Amino acid sequence: MKIYLSSAAAALVLLAGVGAVAADEILVSPEQDTVVQEYVKKQPLASVKLPGVELNVGTALPDTVELREVPNVKYRYVVIDNRTVLVDPGTHKIIKVYN
């Protein structure tokens, strides 16, 4: 009985961890995604290079990177290595990378 309860407790801890990770995820609604893509096409930026920075969701960009506003969207964008990157302006973390 003890072993069964320990396994159940471990499973609950794992599930709680998964819930915490999901709560931290930032999702871009399809409407916002469309607004961003259309705006970026109309307002192209010169691409910048950031050696040593991987373009992955969750990566924090240096504070020196200038982010551009997208009207009616709380996120900002920048073009790095010819890829548009959507960034949370409060944390400077990448939330989406466009090809």
N, C-alpha and C positions, 0 to 999 in steps of 0.2 A: 504494500500500500504506500509506503514512504517513497519508493522509487517512482511510482505512478504520479504522485503529487508533485515530486520534484520536476518530472518531465513536463507536467502541465504548467507549473510555475515558469519554467524556462521558455515554454512556448508563448506564454503571455508576455514575458519580457521582450521576446523577439518581435511579436506583433506590435507591441507598444512602440518599439524602435522604428519599425516600418512606418507606422502612422506619423511619427515625428518627422521622418524624412519627407514624407508626402506633404506634410503641412508646410515645410520650408520651400517646396517647389514653387516657382513662379511661372504661371501660365499666361500666355498671350492669347487673348481671344481671337477667333478667326477674323472678326471685324477689325480689331487692332492690327492684326497681321497684314490684312489687305491695305489698311491706311498706311502702314509703315512702308510696305513694298512700293505702293504707288508714289508716295512722297519721295522716297529715295531715288526713284527713277527720274523724277522731275527736278530734284535738288542734288545732283551728284557731287560727291566730295572727292578730293584728291586722296589717294591711298597713302597711309603712313606705315612705316615699318617699326615693329617693336621686337627687336631681337630677344630671344629667350622667353617670350610670352606665348603660351599655347592658347589657341582660340577654342576653348572649351567652355561649355556652360558651367558657371560657378567660379571661373577664374576672375580674380580681381585685377582690373587694369590700373596702372599707375595713375595717381591723381593729376599728373601733368597732361594726360590725354584729354584733348578738348572734345567734349561731347556736344552733338547738335540736337536741338529740340525737334520733335515731330508734333505738329499741332494736334491737340485733342488726345494725345497719348502720353502717359506719365513717364515712359521710358525715353531714353536718348539713343542716338546712334553715332557710329564712327565707322570709317572704312579702314581696315587693317589688312595688309597683304592682299588687296583687291577683293576682300570679302566684307560685306556689311555686317556689323555686329550691333545687336541691340543690348543696351546696358541700363542697369538700375542706377540712376544718378545719385542715390543716397549711399550706395555701397561700392559703386564702380564695378560691380560684378556683372559678367556677361550672362544674359538670360536667353539669348538666341543668336545663332550664327547662320547667316544666309549664304548660299553659294553664289 
